[in-house]
């Protein structure tokens, strides 16, 4: 008979506790899709010579944000004309790589064929690319299935580079396609890749306003999940089980401006979906309740404000935090839409493309030149650190378990103590 020693039992208990407390970052914008880290112990200061646990050269160009599940880091990139998904451990060692179709390249210098971030449910990773390739791969690197969404449903007709990331519902991988061609929202079965449903998303948006680069929000739990989609001048809510449109906002573009394409994604707070729009000059909160008579869902508040065009907002502690493209940071009361405060980060010719992240009451905002500003939020904004890495940076920082994973044009940095 095998007997377990007291020391072995203690080690097992400590391992279970460690696994239970470790934070995952399973999708773009974090575990709750709100840009907030739940863990602690993050550095506030670093440089090329300070607080860098490791730095690895990536095999190719990409602008997607990494995701983290337990000891594994997943990120996508272009590699010599192919779409690549690579898996590293938290020490920066490559565990495996998978090739997923041919790269479609980029139109904009800031973008790549690998703009969408992967997503995981802890069993499989789902990676999506500008080429339309979508693959499901298990955590050991084995391909479960691979399809091309565009070959099956029509080619991408976006003005620029596809950037919407896939999201997961209870049994589906959901992708929103909003462009000059027929727009739609589609759910594919996680286990097989077969189409569960496809819903046409009809809008009257003119010109470039039909183009959207946003990522959907998954609201609710289990059988009552709703998928909220921003783009084409509207926010719509779809039943995750069937794709049926349950509600739709009034137009976010009542004057019919033709150039109001949407980049920043919405965020959920106080039972509302809150969306930047109008190329960064408005912020709108919609109460997502089904409308029996087919009329528009209720707009809780709608404000004209220097909001954000590219970086997506954070929902934290009852407030919405916006980091504008030039570095204006604003706090908005999520319940009322009232401005709490606004401040301005040091000016620079480089704008912000990465979205801000909040951890331990501090906002981390990264410029395109690799400089990350750390702003204390309590009792009014206070700039506590300016951290320069001098690297082109478009991906959002990932903050988990005391480490900051920052993906630049050429490298992945782990900032903090060695994991």
N, C-alpha and C positions, 0 to 999 in steps of 0.2 A: 504493500500500500504506500502511495506517495504522501508524504507529510509536508505541508507548507510551513516554513520557519516563520517566527514572528517578524524577522527583518524583511522577509519576502512579502509578507502581508502588508507591512508598512509601506514598502516601495510600491506595491500595487495600488494601495490607497492614494499615495501621493501622485502616482501617474494618472489615476482617474480624476483626482481633483485638478491636476494641471490641465488635462484635456478639457475638463468641463469649464475652466475659467479662461482658456485661451480664446481669443476673439478671432472670428473669421471675417473676411471682407469678400463676400461671395459674388458681388456684382458692382458695376459702376455706381458710385454714390453711397456705397457701404451697405451694411446689413439691413438697414431700414429705408434705404433709398432717400435719405435725407441729408447726406453729407456729414454725418456725425459719427465719431468713434466712441465706443462705450468703454474702452480700456484706458489705462493710465501709464504714467512713467515716461512720457515723451520728452526728448530734448527740445529746448527752445533755441539753442545756438549751435551752428555748425559752419564749416567751411571746407574747402578742398583738403585741408590739413587737420581738421578737428571734427571729432564725433562721427567719422565715417567708418562704419563697421566693415563694409566691403563695397566694391564697385566692380561690375563686370561689363565687358564689351558685349553688346548685343549683335546677333548675326545679321541684322538688317534694319531697315528704316520702318518706323511705325509710330503712331501717335495715340494708340489706345492706352487706357489705364489698366495696370495689372489687377488681378484678383488674388486672394489668399484663402486657402482652406487648410487648416491645421498646419502641417509642416511644408505645404506645397504652395508655390507661387506660379501662376499661369499668366502668360502674356503672348500677344500676337505681334507679328511683324512680317514685312516683305523680305524674302530671301532669294535673290537672283531670279526674280520673275515668278516666284511661287508664294502662296500664302502659308505662313508657318505659325504653329502653336508650340511654344516651348514651356517646359515645366522645370522649375528649379526648386531646391529645398531652401530653407530659410538661412542657410549658410552661403547661398549663392552658387551651389554646385548644380549643374544641369543634370536632371534625371532622365529626361527624354525629350524628343521633338517629333512633331507630326506635320506632314505636308498636306495641305487641304486645297487643292486646285491651283489655278494660275492667278497671279496677282493682276488686278485691273489698273494698278498704278494710281496716279493722282493728277488732278487738274490744278489744285491750289498748292503753293509751296509749303503751306503749313500742314498739309494733309498727306495721307498715304492710302494704300489699298487696305491698310489695317487700322482703320479708325475706330470701329466698334469694339467695345470691351467684351471679353468673354464673360460667361456667367456659369455658376455651378450650384448644384443641389447637394454637394458632398458625395455624390456617387459618380456623376459624369460632369464633364465640362462641355459647354456648347459655345462654339466659336463661329463668328459671322464676319464676312468680308465684303468689301465694295464690289467684288466680282459676282456677288450673289451666293457664293459658296457658304453653306451652313453645315457644320459637322458636330456629331456627338462622339466624344472620346472618353473612355473611362480613366480613372485616376492613375492607372498603370501605363497609359499611353496607347491602349488598343482602340481602334476605330470601331464604333458601334453602328453608325450610319453616316451618310454624306449625301446631301442633295444640293441642287442649285436653285434657289428660290426664284431667280430672275428667268432662268431657262423655262421654268414651269409656269411663271405668271407674267412675264413681260420684262423687258430690259429697263434698267435704271435710266430715268430721264430727268435726273436732278441737274440743276445748273452747276453745282459743285460736287464735292465728294461725299458719298454716303457716310453717315456717322452715327445713325441710331443704333443703340445696342439692344440685343435681345433681352427679354425678361422672362421669368418663369412663373407659371401659375401651378396649381396642384398637379396637373398632368400635361401641361403644354409649354412649348417654347413660343413666345409671342413676339412678332415683329410688325412694326408699323411702317408702311411704305407710302410716303406722301410726296408726290412729285408732279411733273407736268403731264404724265400719263395717268391712266385710271388709278386712283389711290385706294388703298385697302389696308385692313388689319388682318393678319393671318396667324393661326395657332397650329403648330405641328406637335404631334404626340411625342412626348419626351422619349418614350421607349423605342419608337420605330421610325419617326420622321414623317409618318403619313399625315396628311392634312386633316385636322379635326374640324376646322371651320375657316372660312374666308369671308369677310364682310366688306363690301364696297363702302368706302368712306367718301360720300358725295359732298362737295363743297362748292361755293360760288366764288372762291378767292380768285382774284385776277393775277395773271402774269406770274412773276417770281414768288408771290405770296403763297402759291400752291406748294412751294418747296419747304420741307421741314426736315431738320436734322436732329430732332429731339428724341429722347428715349421715353417710352411709356412708363406710367406708374401702376403698380399692382396694389389695389386697395382691398382691405378686408381679409378674411381667413377662409380657408377650406372651400366649402361649396358656395359661399356667398361672395367670392372674389369678383372685383370689377377691375377692368383695365382702362385707365384714363389716358387719353391721347391728345397731345397738343400739336396743332399745325393746321395750315390752310385756313387760318382766321377763326378757328373754333377749338374748343375743348370738348371732347366727346367721351362718354362712358360706355363701356361694352361689357356684357356679361361674359366672364371668363369661361363659362361652360359652353356657350353657344355663339359668342360673338355679336349677339343682338345689341343694337344701340339702345341703351336705356335712357340716356339723357344727353343733352347738347347745350352748350352755352349760347348766349346771343353772340353775334359776330364781335370779334375783338378788333375788327377793322371796318367800322361802319361807313367810313368815307371811301372805301375801296382802293386804298393805296396799293399799287402794283408791285412794290419792292419790299414788302414786309415779310420776307422769309423768316422762319423761326429757327433759332439755334439753341438758346438756353432751354433746358428741360424744366417741367413743372415740379413742384414739391407739395407734399400733403401736410396739413397742420390744422388742428381744431376742426376736424371733420370737413375740411375744404381742400380743394385743389387750387394752388396758387401759382400763377403763371406770369412770367415776364413776357412782354410782347412789344410791338411797334418799334422794332429795332432798338430796344432798350429804353423806351421812354414811358412805358406803362407797366403796371402790375395789377393783376385781376384775380380775385378770389371767387371761386364758384362752389356753391353748395351742391354736391352730387346726389340729388334725389331724383327718382324717376318721375317724369312729368306725364300724367295720364292723358292730357289733351294734346300732347305732341308739341306744346310750346317750349320755349327755352328754359333751361334750368336756371335757378335763381342765382344772380350775381350778388354775393354778399357785400363786396366792396370793390371799387375800381378806382385806381389813383394814377394821376400823371406825375411821374417822378423819374429822375435820372436813375434808372434801375440797372439792368444788365442785358447786353445783347448776346454775348457768347458764354461767359461763365454762368453755371446754374446756381440757384440760391441754396442756402442752408436753412433748415427748419430746426431750431434749437431753443429749448426752454421758453416756449411761448412766443418767440420772435422769429422773424424771417431776416436773414442776413444776406445782403446783396454785395457783391464785389463787381463794380463796373469795369468795363474794358480798360479804362485809363487809371483805375485804382481808387475810385470813390467808393467807400464802404458805408453802407446804410443799414440801420436796424429798424425794422417795421414791426409793430405789434400785430401778431398774426390774427388775432380776434377782430380787430377794428380797422386795420390798414393805416393806423396813425404812425407817423414817423417818430421814432424814439430818439435817435441821434444819427448824425452823419459825420464822417471824417474822411480825410484824404491821405492816402499813402504817398510817400515821396514820389514826385513826378519823374518820369523816365520816358525815353522814346519807344520803349518796348511795351506793348499792351499786355493784357491778361487774356489767355485762352483757357488755361486750366481753371477748374472750378474750386472754390474754397472748401476747406474742411474744418470742422470744429472738434477739438478734443480738450478735455479738462478746462473748459471755459475760455479757451484761446482759439482764435481763428488763424488758420494757416492759408496764405494766399501766395501763389507762385506766378511770377512774371514769365514771359516768353524767353527771357535771357537767363532763366534758372535761379533768379533771386526769390527767396521765400520770405515774406514778412509775417511776423507773429504778432498778433494783436490781442491784448488782454481785453475781454469783453465786460467783466464785472465792473459795476459802478462807472460805466462810461468807457469809451475805447482808449487804450493806451498801447502805443507801439513799444514792444519789449525787445524785439530782435530783428535784424536784417541779415539774412544769410545768403551769400552769393556763391553760386557754383559755376557760373559762366558757361552754361550749356543751354542750347535751344531746348525749350521745354513747353510741351503742349498738353501732356497728360496730367491728370489730377493726382496729388499726393495720396498715398494709402497709409493710414495710421492704425497699426495693430500691435498690441502687446508691447508697447514701449518703443517700437521701431517705426521709422518712416521710410516707406519704399517710394522712391522718386524716379520715374522713368523719363529720361531725356532722349534727345535724338539718337544718341549712340550708346548710352549706358543705362544700366539699372543700378541705382545707389541704394544701399541700406544705411540709414542714418540712425545712430544710437549705438548701444552696446551690441556686441556680437550675439546673435540669437542663440 
